[in-house]
Amino acid sequence: MSAWKELTTLTEWQEVLDRSSEKPAVILKHSTTCPVSASALDEYEQYLAGTHNEAVDYFLVKVIESRPVSNQIAEDLGIKHASPQILYFKDKESIWNTSHWSVTNKHMSAVLD
């Protein structure tokens, strides 16, 4: 079982955004057709398989399959879309984000732990 949950609907995204006032969240925006994104997903799963920050909820959005969700995340958090991209937010506001080859287990550990 994955330590992350996939977001596929705008309703699910709104619930996560609203809940971020109580518990911070991380979302990986993932493209199923991109090798860089495949590498980022591996790094995300390595981070989650290890000792990770359990005070955070973890999610994944497939940017091609769930384009409306991906676009709404960018709009709501005010962060230009990239893929792969990791977004860490609390109280409906971005705390940290990075993209492409910067989505690494080491980088996530430095920020989240």
Disulfide bonds with the S-S distance in Angstrom:
none
